[in-house]
Amino acid sequence: MIRIIKKLKKFLEGSIKKDKPKKNWHYFSSLAIQVLNTKLNKTEDFMKTKFIIPFLTITLLFSNSVSSSTLPNNDPEKDRVIVYVLKNILSRYHYVQKELDDDFSEHVYTNFIDGLDPSKRYFTQKDLKEFSKYKYQIDNQLRESNIDFYKLVYNRFLEKMESGKKTYRSLLKQPFNYKKKETIDIDYDKVPYAENETELINYWRKQLKLSILSNIEDAENQQNEKAKKDKNFKKKSFKELETEARKKVLKNMDDLYMRIGELENSDWYSTFLNSVVSGFDPHTTYMSPRIKTRFDQEMSGKLEGIGARLQKKGIYTHIIELISGGPAWKQGELEADDIILKVAQGDEEPLDIVGMRLDDAIKFIKGKKGTEVRLTVKKKIDGSIKVIPIIRDVVELEETFVKSSIVEKNGKKYGVINLPRFYIDFNDLSRRDAAKDMEKEIERLKKEDVQGLIVDLRDNGGGSLKTAIEIGGLFINKGPIVQVKYRGEDPLVKIDTDPKIQWEGPLVVMVNEFSASASEIFAAAMQDYKRGVIIGGKQTYGKGTVQNVLPINRFYEQYPNDLGALKMTIQKFYRINGGSTQIEGVYSDISLPTRYSYMDFGERDLDGALPWDKVQQAKYTATNSYSNFADVVYNSKQRVMNNEKFNKINDYAKWLKKNQEERIYSLNYKAFKEENEAKTKEGEQFKDIFKFDSHLTFVSPKYELNLFKKDTVLEEKRVAWHKNLQKDIYVNEALNVLDELKMNNNHVAVKH
């Protein structure tokens, strides 16, 4: 986790840099895409991103690395459990056989220190010298149930945090010298740790100054825009803007440190554990009980509670959004932006949650289906205090599930199915899952006489291998879908045994650089069978490994408390043609330019990623589905090559690549502003590159129209999605391809 958070810092500080903010791939899909798409769709936001990251990075680290287990300090029994997990479970069952040796020790040492201090803001060379005595001893310590290294670094870090709080508050009391000619290098991987405390304070000064400069520039730009619209608008002076900027940065830092202050020993120990387990591969991670619960919710698409998204703002817990169809939505009194002050279980005495950390507050608000929770709420409209009773229920997260739309092009109706992830509830296999929903959705579209189908796997980070195999089987007669291989064993061929073909018509599969894991299994199978055209980014993410989640208590049943779980790489998977999707991913039949086309991106850029290899090809027969497959691919490539929009996107991608390595910025305001103005002017040519209108009308299938009568929120979400589809140049080209595809009268199989 630390390694990947560190890479996120590198990625975002260059506006678009590298990898995953979390090792948990499902979190990566939602968080990274949200950050990148919202920031990078607007060229004017390009430079802003760089200067908020020094403070964003540490926020992500602390908010994503927490655990509910207790620190195994003075608890030899739990120490033994952890050693057992590291020495036995990982050594015996992980796909990679790895010794706990000096190299492993160095990995833990580097990742834990870098993860705690990614911006070189806390530790000095003196600290590192003291830490270094453990650099090649951590493996031995782990075998002996000894965590002296962790205790030393953790306790020093707490001291440095307190010192840092005093430092930034002191520095922000007075204006900086904005005429001084100096620069800052934000490539923190290359920047050395400060020699001493004096140099460390200078690091702080430069980082704070950079953030203030960015805020001042933003404020000046906003003033200029307002002045254009209102001739009577009075601009604030630089001095006033600078004062406001310092106050804003101070508040941001205070808020950050307040959240950090809520963390406990267990939170930091969880971070240390992830430094240890990541030494096996980037996708092996320790999950605390709380993180494991979130993971299960992501995979199943459901939770039990009131159906509301919450966010901590200052000391208060705010309602951010009500989940459509959930208990709170049905009850009707709770609204977005309401503040929860107290929580009561039925008729019990209410508990004050003001100032409580969000994770703890959520524990009291969530609960079993059928139980009542009473929320004392401050209403957003009039500030009144109201007690709102809600009966908890199972909440289905609709954005997790399959959805479809219908569009007409050249007199033909086509279906677009969006699959956000390959979801399943492992605790209740009778519930809905991605395969069942896909089969049902295709059947609905068939009843509406669609003549072609797009399966959109963009941004789909994967999920259940089982559902990927079953969904692949919806498009072929029967046969192998994927091969999986355990350590030291021959590959196992996973076969779809159902001869039923749910969809026999033209198929286009959309992917991008964020399509990973199960998405790559499905896309690869459709490509190997020549069943569908793969269109999108040059190649998918390249995650060709399989993880299993093992509850630690299973191996130490006598321990009374929940010890969390280990998400561990146990297999690699391979295409039926024998090649692995690891590192390489799936190369699109039709490659479309994207903003990431020239970036160092994907599994291939992760430290410690398992290598690409191949196994023997499985026995399968490719379909002879299309009479004009090669012509369609050629025509699309010609259209893309001659399309001004796509050419501009390609230029934009090159521009981003050129700028991603620019890591040094002036802290002289005049030079800082000139550099940014030049960059903004240069970027103006790209401001409209994603503006597009296909002039096509996307609508919901008929069955959803009845749902809209009861659920206006769902209707609003679908309307917004349909508008996005209309403006999506990639969907438009996928439809062009789909419209040209012609099925063979006889689907003759080609033997392999």
C-alpha positions in Angstrom: 0.0 0.0 0.0 2.8 2.4 0.9 4.5 1.8 -2.3 1.4 2.5 -4.4 0.5 5.6 -2.3 4.0 6.8 -3.0 3.5 6.2 -6.7 0.2 8.1 -6.6 2.1 11.1 -5.2 4.5 10.8 -8.2 1.6 10.4 -10.6 -0.5 13.3 -9.4 2.4 15.7 -8.7 3.2 15.6 -12.3 -0.5 16.1 -13.0 -0.6 12.7 -14.6 2.0 10.4 -13.3 1.7 6.9 -12.4 -0.1 4.2 -10.5 -2.7 3.2 -7.9 -3.6 5.1 -4.8 -4.4 1.8 -3.1 -3.4 -1.6 -3.5 -7.0 -2.6 -3.2 -7.8 -2.5 -6.9 -11.5 -1.7 -6.5 -10.7 1.4 -4.5 -8.2 2.4 -7.1 -10.9 2.3 -9.9 -13.1 4.8 -8.1 -10.5 7.1 -6.5 -7.9 7.4 -9.2 -10.5 7.8 -12.0 -12.3 10.5 -10.0 -9.1 12.4 -9.4 -7.8 12.1 -12.9 -10.9 12.6 -14.9 -12.2 15.6 -13.0 -8.8 17.2 -12.9 -7.6 16.4 -16.4 -10.7 17.0 -18.4 -10.2 20.7 -17.9 -6.9 21.9 -19.2 -7.0 25.0 -16.9 -6.8 22.6 -13.9 -3.6 21.1 -15.2 -1.2 23.3 -13.2 -3.4 23.5 -10.2 -3.1 19.8 -9.5 0.6 20.0 -9.0 0.5 22.4 -6.1 -2.2 20.8 -4.0 -0.5 17.4 -4.0 2.1 17.8 -1.3 -0.7 18.0 1.2 -3.0 15.7 -0.7 -0.5 12.9 -0.6 -0.3 12.6 3.1 -4.1 12.9 3.4 -4.5 9.9 1.1 -2.0 7.9 3.1 -3.7 8.5 6.4 -7.2 8.1 5.2 -6.5 4.8 3.3 -4.2 2.9 5.5 -6.3 2.5 8.7 -7.1 -0.6 10.6 -9.4 -1.6 13.4 -7.1 -4.2 14.9 -5.1 -3.4 18.0 -1.4 -2.8 18.0 0.4 -5.9 19.0 2.4 -4.0 21.6 3.0 -6.0 24.8 0.8 -8.7 23.3 3.1 -11.7 22.6 0.1 -13.8 21.5 -0.8 -11.4 18.7 2.9 -11.1 17.8 3.0 -14.8 17.2 -0.2 -14.6 15.1 1.4 -11.9 12.9 4.6 -13.8 12.6 2.6 -16.9 11.7 0.9 -15.0 8.9 4.1 -13.7 7.5 6.2 -16.8 7.8 3.7 -19.5 7.1 0.7 -18.2 5.2 2.7 -16.1 2.8 5.6 -18.5 2.5 3.4 -21.5 1.9 0.6 -20.2 -0.2 1.7 -17.0 -2.1 2.3 -17.5 -5.8 5.9 -16.3 -5.4 8.2 -18.2 -3.1 10.2 -15.6 -1.3 12.6 -15.8 1.6 12.5 -13.3 4.5 16.0 -12.2 3.9 18.1 -8.9 3.9 16.6 -7.8 0.5 13.1 -8.3 2.0 14.2 -6.4 5.1 15.4 -3.5 3.0 12.1 -3.4 1.1 10.1 -3.1 4.4 12.6 -0.5 5.7 12.3 1.7 2.6 8.6 1.4 2.0 7.6 2.1 5.6 9.8 5.2 6.0 8.9 6.6 2.5 5.3 5.9 3.1 5.2 7.8 6.4 7.2 10.7 5.0 6.7 10.8 1.2 7.3 14.5 0.9 10.5 14.4 3.0 8.9 16.7 5.6 9.6 14.9 8.9 12.7 12.8 8.9 16.3 14.1 8.6 19.5 12.4 7.7 20.2 12.0 11.5 16.9 10.1 11.9 17.8 7.9 8.9 21.2 7.1 10.4 19.5 5.9 13.5 16.9 3.9 11.6 19.5 2.3 9.4 20.7 0.0 12.1 17.6 -2.1 11.4 17.8 -1.9 7.6 18.9 -5.5 7.3 17.5 -6.8 10.6 13.7 -6.5 10.1 13.5 -10.0 8.7 15.2 -11.4 11.8 13.0 -9.3 14.1 9.8 -10.6 12.4 10.9 -14.1 13.0 11.5 -13.3 16.7 8.1 -11.5 17.2 10.2 -8.3 17.5 8.9 -5.0 16.2 11.6 -2.6 17.5 12.0 -1.1 14.1 8.4 -0.2 13.9 8.3 1.2 17.4 11.4 3.4 16.8 10.2 4.8 13.5 6.6 5.2 14.6 7.5 7.0 17.9 9.9 9.3 16.1 7.3 10.0 13.5 4.8 11.1 16.2 7.4 13.4 17.7 8.1 14.9 14.2 4.4 15.3 13.6 4.0 17.4 16.7 7.1 19.4 15.7 5.7 19.8 12.2 2.5 21.2 13.5 4.4 24.0 15.4 6.5 24.6 12.3 3.7 25.2 9.8 1.7 27.3 12.2 4.8 29.4 12.9 5.7 29.8 9.3 2.2 30.8 8.3 2.0 33.7 10.7 3.9 36.0 8.4 4.0 36.5 4.6 6.9 34.9 2.7 9.3 36.7 0.5 7.6 36.3 -2.9 10.4 38.3 -4.7 13.1 36.0 -3.7 14.6 34.0 -6.6 14.4 30.4 -5.5 12.9 27.1 -6.7 11.4 23.9 -5.3 11.9 20.4 -6.6 8.8 18.3 -6.0 10.3 15.0 -7.3 10.5 13.8 -3.7 12.0 10.4 -4.8 15.1 12.2 -5.8 15.1 15.0 -3.2 17.4 13.9 -0.3 16.2 14.0 3.3 17.1 17.2 5.1 20.5 17.3 6.7 19.2 18.8 9.9 16.3 20.5 11.5 17.1 23.8 10.0 17.0 22.4 6.5 13.8 20.5 7.3 12.1 23.8 8.3 13.2 25.2 4.9 11.6 22.2 3.2 8.4 23.1 5.0 8.7 26.7 4.1 9.1 26.0 0.4 6.1 23.5 0.3 3.9 25.9 2.1 5.0 28.8 -0.1 4.2 26.8 -3.2 0.7 26.1 -1.9 0.1 29.8 -1.1 1.4 30.9 -4.5 -1.1 28.5 -6.2 -3.9 29.9 -4.1 -3.0 33.5 -4.8 -2.9 32.8 -8.6 -6.2 31.0 -8.5 -7.8 33.9 -6.6 -6.3 36.4 -9.1 -7.7 34.5 -12.0 -11.1 34.4 -10.5 -11.0 38.1 -9.9 -10.1 38.7 -13.5 -13.0 36.6 -14.7 -15.4 38.5 -12.4 -14.0 41.9 -13.6 -14.7 41.0 -17.2 -18.3 40.4 -16.4 -18.7 43.3 -13.9 -16.9 46.6 -14.6 -17.7 47.8 -11.1 -16.0 44.8 -9.5 -13.3 45.8 -7.1 -10.2 43.7 -7.1 -8.4 42.8 -3.9 -4.8 43.7 -3.5 -2.0 41.2 -3.6 -1.6 41.7 0.1 -5.2 40.9 0.8 -5.1 37.8 -1.5 -1.9 36.7 0.2 -3.4 37.0 3.7 -6.5 35.0 2.6 -4.3 32.3 0.9 -2.2 31.8 4.1 -5.4 31.5 6.1 -6.7 28.9 3.7 -3.5 26.9 3.7 -3.5 27.1 7.5 -7.1 25.8 7.7 -6.3 23.0 5.3 -3.3 21.9 7.4 -5.2 22.1 10.6 -8.0 20.0 9.1 -5.4 17.5 8.0 -3.7 17.3 11.4 -7.1 16.9 13.1 -7.8 13.8 10.9 -4.3 12.5 11.6 -4.9 13.1 15.3 -7.9 10.7 15.2 -5.7 7.8 14.1 -4.7 5.2 16.6 -1.7 2.9 17.1 -3.5 0.3 15.1 -3.8 2.6 12.1 0.0 3.0 11.9 0.6 -0.7 12.6 -1.6 -1.6 9.7 0.5 0.6 7.5 3.6 -1.2 8.7 2.0 -4.6 8.0 1.3 -3.5 4.4 4.9 -2.6 4.0 5.8 -6.1 5.0 3.3 -8.0 2.9 3.8 -5.8 -0.2 7.3 -7.3 -0.3 5.7 -10.4 -2.0 4.0 -8.4 -4.8 2.0 -5.2 -5.2 -1.4 -6.8 -4.9 -0.9 -8.6 -1.6 -2.2 -6.5 1.3 -3.3 -6.8 4.8 -6.9 -5.7 5.3 -8.1 -4.7 8.8 -11.6 -5.7 9.8 -13.0 -2.4 8.7 -11.2 -2.5 5.3 -12.3 -6.1 4.8 -16.0 -5.0 5.4 -15.6 -2.3 2.7 -14.0 -4.8 0.4 -17.0 -7.2 0.8 -19.4 -4.3 0.1 -17.5 -3.4 -3.0 -17.6 -6.9 -4.3 -21.3 -7.6 -3.4 -22.7 -4.2 -4.2 -24.6 -4.2 -1.0 -24.5 -3.1 2.6 -26.8 -3.1 5.6 -27.6 0.4 7.0 -29.5 3.5 6.3 -28.3 4.1 2.7 -26.4 7.4 3.0 -22.9 8.5 2.1 -21.2 10.4 4.9 -18.3 12.7 5.1 -16.4 14.3 8.0 -16.2 18.1 7.7 -14.4 19.6 10.7 -15.9 18.1 13.8 -19.2 17.2 12.1 -20.5 14.2 10.2 -22.4 15.4 7.1 -24.8 13.6 4.8 -23.3 13.8 1.3 -25.7 11.7 -0.7 -28.7 9.4 -0.2 -28.5 6.1 -2.0 -31.5 5.8 -4.3 -34.0 3.2 -3.0 -32.3 3.0 0.4 -34.0 3.2 3.8 -33.1 6.9 4.3 -34.3 7.8 0.8 -37.6 5.9 1.4 -38.1 7.5 4.8 -37.9 10.9 3.2 -36.8 13.2 6.0 -33.0 13.0 5.7 -31.4 15.3 3.1 -28.0 15.9 1.6 -26.0 18.4 3.7 -27.8 17.6 6.9 -25.5 17.2 9.9 -25.8 14.2 12.3 -25.3 15.2 15.9 -26.4 12.2 17.8 -27.1 8.5 17.1 -29.5 6.3 19.2 -30.2 2.6 18.8 -34.0 2.5 18.9 -35.2 3.8 22.3 -31.8 3.8 23.9 -30.0 7.0 25.0 -28.5 8.9 22.1 -24.8 9.0 21.6 -23.1 12.3 20.8 -20.9 11.8 17.7 -19.7 15.4 17.3 -15.9 15.2 17.1 -16.0 11.5 16.7 -13.8 10.0 13.9 -16.0 9.1 10.9 -15.2 5.4 11.0 -16.4 5.1 14.6 -19.5 7.2 13.9 -20.4 4.9 10.9 -20.3 1.9 13.2 -23.1 3.3 15.3 -25.2 4.5 12.3 -24.9 1.2 10.4 -26.6 -1.9 11.6 -28.5 -5.1 10.9 -31.5 -5.2 8.6 -34.8 -4.5 10.5 -33.2 -2.6 13.4 -34.0 1.0 14.1 -31.6 3.9 14.4 -32.6 7.4 15.5 -30.5 10.3 14.2 -30.5 13.7 15.8 -30.0 15.9 12.8 -29.3 19.6 12.2 -31.3 20.4 9.1 -29.5 22.2 6.2 -32.5 24.4 5.3 -33.3 26.2 8.6 -30.8 24.8 11.1 -33.5 23.2 13.2 -32.8 20.1 15.2 -34.8 17.0 14.4 -34.9 13.4 15.4 -35.3 11.1 12.4 -36.0 7.4 12.9 -34.9 5.0 10.2 -35.3 1.2 9.9 -32.1 -0.2 8.6 -32.2 -2.5 5.5 -30.0 -4.1 2.9 -28.9 -1.3 0.6 -27.9 -2.1 -3.0 -25.4 0.3 -4.5 -26.9 0.7 -8.0 -23.8 2.3 -9.5 -22.1 -1.0 -8.9 -24.5 -2.9 -11.1 -25.0 -3.5 -14.8 -27.0 -0.9 -16.6 -27.9 -0.5 -20.3 -29.0 2.0 -22.8 -30.5 1.8 -26.3 -29.6 4.0 -29.2 -30.7 4.2 -32.8 -28.1 4.7 -35.6 -28.8 4.4 -39.3 -32.2 2.9 -38.7 -30.8 0.1 -36.4 -31.2 -0.2 -32.6 -28.1 -1.0 -30.6 -27.6 -1.7 -26.9 -24.9 -0.3 -24.7 -24.2 -2.2 -21.5 -22.0 -0.7 -18.9 -20.4 -3.1 -16.4 -18.6 -1.2 -13.6 -17.1 -4.3 -12.0 -17.4 -8.1 -11.9 -19.4 -8.2 -8.6 -20.6 -11.1 -6.6 -21.7 -11.8 -3.0 -19.5 -14.7 -1.9 -21.5 -15.0 1.3 -24.8 -15.5 -0.6 -24.3 -16.9 -4.1 -28.1 -16.9 -4.6 -28.1 -13.1 -4.8 -27.5 -11.1 -7.9 -24.1 -11.0 -9.4 -22.6 -9.6 -12.6 -23.1 -12.7 -14.7 -26.8 -13.1 -13.7 -27.4 -9.4 -14.3 -25.6 -9.4 -17.7 -27.7 -12.4 -18.9 -30.9 -10.7 -17.8 -29.9 -7.3 -19.3 -29.1 -8.9 -22.6 -32.5 -10.7 -22.6 -34.2 -7.4 -22.1 -32.3 -5.7 -24.9 -33.1 -8.6 -27.2 -36.8 -8.1 -26.5 -36.4 -4.5 -27.8 -34.8 -5.8 -31.0 -31.3 -4.4 -30.7 -29.1 -5.6 -33.5 -25.7 -5.1 -32.0 -24.2 -4.8 -28.5 -21.4 -2.7 -26.9 -20.1 -4.0 -23.6 -18.3 -1.1 -21.9 -15.5 -2.2 -19.5 -13.8 1.2 -19.3 -12.6 1.9 -15.8 -13.6 -1.6 -14.7 -10.9 -2.8 -12.3 -12.1 -6.4 -12.2 -13.6 -8.4 -9.4 -14.8 -12.0 -9.4 -13.1 -14.5 -11.7 -16.2 -16.7 -11.5 -18.4 -14.1 -13.0 -15.9 -13.2 -15.7 -15.9 -16.8 -16.9 -19.7 -17.0 -16.8 -20.1 -13.7 -18.7 -17.6 -14.9 -21.3 -19.9 -17.9 -21.7 -22.8 -15.7 -22.6 -21.2 -15.0 -26.0 -19.8 -18.4 -27.0 -21.2 -21.9 -27.3 -19.0 -23.5 -24.7 -15.3 -23.9 -24.1 -12.3 -22.5 -22.2 -12.3 -18.9 -21.1 -9.1 -18.5 -19.1 -6.2 -20.6 -17.7 -5.1 -20.2 -14.1 -1.8 -21.4 -12.5 -0.8 -22.0 -8.9 2.9 -21.8 -7.9 4.8 -24.7 -9.3 1.8 -26.4 -10.9 0.5 -26.9 -14.4 -2.2 -24.4 -15.5 -5.9 -25.3 -15.0 -8.2 -24.5 -17.9 -11.4 -22.8 -16.7 -14.3 -23.7 -19.0 -17.7 -22.4 -19.7 -19.8 -25.6 -19.9 -23.1 -24.0 -20.8 -23.8 -24.5 -24.5 -26.4 -21.6 -24.5 -25.4 -18.5 -26.3 -27.2 -15.5 -24.8 -26.0 -13.1 -27.5 -25.1 -14.3 -31.0 -25.1 -10.9 -32.7 -22.3 -8.3 -33.4 -20.3 -7.4 -30.3 -17.9 -4.6 -29.5 -16.0 -4.5 -26.2 -14.8 -1.1 -25.0 -11.7 -1.0 -22.7 -9.2 1.6 -21.5 -6.0 1.8 -19.4 -8.0 1.3 -16.2 -9.6 -2.0 -17.4 -8.0 -4.7 -15.4 -8.0 -8.2 -14.0 -11.4 -9.8 -14.7 -12.1 -7.2 -17.5 -8.9 -8.4 -19.2 -10.0 -12.0 -18.9 -13.3 -11.3 -20.7 -11.8 -9.0 -23.3 -9.0 -11.5 -24.0 -11.4 -14.4 -24.4 -13.6 -12.4 -26.8 -10.4 -11.5 -28.8 -9.0 -15.0 -28.9 -12.4 -16.4 -30.0 -12.7 -13.6 -32.5 -16.1 -13.1 -31.1 -15.9 -9.3 -30.6 -13.9 -6.3 -31.6 -11.8 -4.8 -28.8 -11.7 -1.0 -29.0 -10.1 1.6 -26.7 -6.7 2.5 -25.3 -3.6 1.0 -26.7 -3.6 -1.7 -24.0 -5.4 -2.5 -20.8 -3.9 -2.3 -17.3 -2.1 -5.6 -17.3 -3.1 -7.2 -14.0 -2.8 -10.9 -14.6 -2.8 -12.2 -11.1 -5.5 -13.6 -8.9 -5.9 -12.8 -5.2 -7.7 -14.7 -2.5 -8.9 -13.2 0.8 -7.9 -15.3 3.8 -9.3 -14.4 7.3 -6.4 -14.5 9.6 -8.5 -15.9 12.4 -9.0 -19.1 10.3 -5.3 -19.9 11.1 -5.6 -18.8 14.7 -9.1 -19.6 15.8 -8.6 -19.4 19.5 -7.9 -15.6 19.3 -11.1 -13.9 20.5 -10.9 -10.7 18.4 -11.1 -10.2 14.6 -7.6 -10.0 13.3 -8.5 -8.9 9.8 -7.6 -10.6 6.5 -4.8 -11.1 4.1 -5.5 -10.5 0.4 -2.9 -12.6 -1.2 -1.8 -13.4 -4.7 -2.3 -17.1 -5.2 -2.5 -17.5 -9.0 -1.5 -16.0 -12.3 -4.0 -16.3 -15.2 -3.4 -16.8 -18.8 -5.3 -16.3 -22.0 -6.5 -19.4 -23.8 -3.9 -18.7 -26.4 -1.3 -19.2 -23.7 0.0 -15.7 -23.2 -0.4 -14.0 -19.8 -2.3 -10.7 -19.5 0.2 -9.8 -16.7 2.2 -6.6 -17.6 1.1 -6.7 -21.3 -2.7 -6.5 -20.7 -4.9 -6.9 -23.8 -4.0 -4.9 -26.9 -7.0 -3.3 -28.6 -7.9 -4.4 -32.1 -8.6 -0.7 -32.6 -6.5 1.6 -30.6 -7.9 5.0 -29.9 -5.8 8.0 -28.6 -6.5 8.8 -25.0 -4.9 11.3 -22.6 -2.8 8.4 -21.2 -1.5 7.1 -24.5 2.1 8.1 -23.8 2.2 7.8 -20.0 4.2 5.3 -17.9 1.1 3.5 -16.7 -0.2 0.2 -15.6 1.1 -3.0 -14.0 4.3 -2.7 -15.9 5.2 0.4 -13.9 4.6 -1.2 -10.5 7.7 -2.1 -8.5 7.7 -5.8 -7.7 5.1 -6.7 -10.3 5.3 -10.3 -11.4 6.8 -10.8 -14.9 5.0 -11.8 -18.2 5.3 -15.3 -19.3 3.3 -17.9 -21.2 1.9 -21.4 -20.9 0.7 -23.9 -23.4 -2.3 -22.9 -25.5 -5.6 -24.4 -24.4 -7.7 -26.4 -26.8 -10.4 -24.1 -28.2 -12.0 -23.1 -31.5 -12.3 -19.6 -32.6 -15.6 -18.5 -34.1 -15.9 -17.2 -37.6 -18.4 -14.7 -36.5 -17.8 -11.9 -39.0 -17.5 -11.7 -42.7 -15.8 -8.3 -42.7 -13.8 -8.2 -39.4 -10.5 -7.0 -41.0 -12.3 -4.4 -43.2 -14.2 -3.0 -40.2 -11.0 -2.7 -38.2 -9.2 -1.1 -41.1 -12.0 1.4 -41.7 -12.1 2.4 -38.1 -8.3 3.0 -38.0 -8.6 5.2 -41.1 -11.5 7.2 -39.5 -9.5 7.7 -36.3 -6.4 8.7 -38.3 -8.3 11.3 -40.2 -10.4 12.5 -37.3 -9.4 16.0 -36.2 -10.6 15.4 -32.6 -8.7 12.1 -32.2 -5.6 13.8 -33.6 -5.9 16.6 -31.1 -6.3 14.1 -28.3 -3.1 12.4 -29.4 -1.3 15.8 -29.4 -2.7 16.4 -26.0 -1.4 13.1 -24.7 2.1 14.0 -26.1 1.9 17.4 -24.4 1.0 15.8 -21.1 3.9 13.3 -21.4 6.3 16.2 -22.1 5.1 18.1 -19.0 5.0 15.2 -16.6 8.7 15.3 -15.8 8.7 19.0 -15.1 9.3 18.9 -11.3 11.0 22.2 -10.5 9.0 25.3 -10.0 9.9 28.9 -9.2 8.9 30.3 -5.8 9.3 33.9 -7.1 5.7 35.0 -7.7 6.4 36.9 -10.8 8.3 34.0 -12.4 5.8 31.5 -11.0 3.0 33.4 -12.6 4.8 33.8 -15.9 5.5 30.1 -16.1 1.9 29.2 -15.4 0.6 31.8 -17.8 2.8 30.4 -20.5 1.7 26.8 -19.6 -2.0 27.9 -19.6 -1.6 29.6 -22.9 0.1 26.6 -24.4 -2.7 24.4 -23.0 -5.5 26.6 -24.5 -5.2 24.7 -27.7 -6.5 21.6 -25.9 -9.4 23.1 -23.9 -12.1 21.9 -26.2 -10.7 18.6 -27.3 -13.2 16.5 -25.4 -16.2 18.6 -26.5 -18.2 16.4 -28.8 -21.8 15.7 -29.8 -22.8 12.6 -31.6 -26.4 13.9 -32.0 -27.6 10.5 -31.1 -30.3 9.9 -28.6 -29.7 7.3 -25.8 -32.7 6.0 -23.9 -33.4 3.5 -21.1 -34.8 0.1 -21.9 -38.6 -0.1 -21.3 -38.4 -1.9 -18.0 -36.6 1.1 -16.4 -39.3 3.5 -17.4 -41.7 1.9 -14.9 -39.0 2.2 -12.2 -38.7 6.0 -12.9 -42.3 6.5 -11.7 -41.2 5.5 -8.2 -37.6 6.5 -8.3 -36.9 10.0 -9.7 -33.3 9.9 -8.4 -32.6 6.9 -10.6 -34.2 8.7 -13.6 -32.0 11.7 -13.0 -28.9 9.5 -12.9 -29.9 7.7 -16.1 -30.6 11.0 -17.9 -27.1 12.3 -16.9 -25.5 9.0 -18.1 -27.3 9.2 -21.5 -26.1 12.8 -22.0 -22.6 11.6 -21.3 -23.0 8.8 -23.8 -24.1 11.3 -26.4 -21.0 13.4 -25.9 -18.6 10.4 -25.7 -16.4 10.3 -28.8 -15.2 6.8 -27.9 -18.7 5.4 -27.7 -19.5 7.1 -31.0 -16.6 5.3 -32.7 -17.6 2.0 -31.1 -21.1 2.5 -32.6 -19.5 3.1 -36.0 -17.7 -0.2 -35.7 -20.8 -2.0 -34.5 -22.8 -0.6 -37.4 -20.4 -1.9 -39.9 -20.0 -5.4 -38.5 -21.7 -8.2 -40.6 -22.2 -11.6 -39.2 -21.4 -14.7 -41.2 -24.5 -16.8 -42.0 -22.7 -19.8 -40.7 -20.4 -19.3 -37.8 -17.8 -21.8 -38.8 -15.3 -22.5 -36.0 -11.6 -22.2 -36.7 -9.7 -24.9 -34.8 -6.6 -24.1 -32.7 
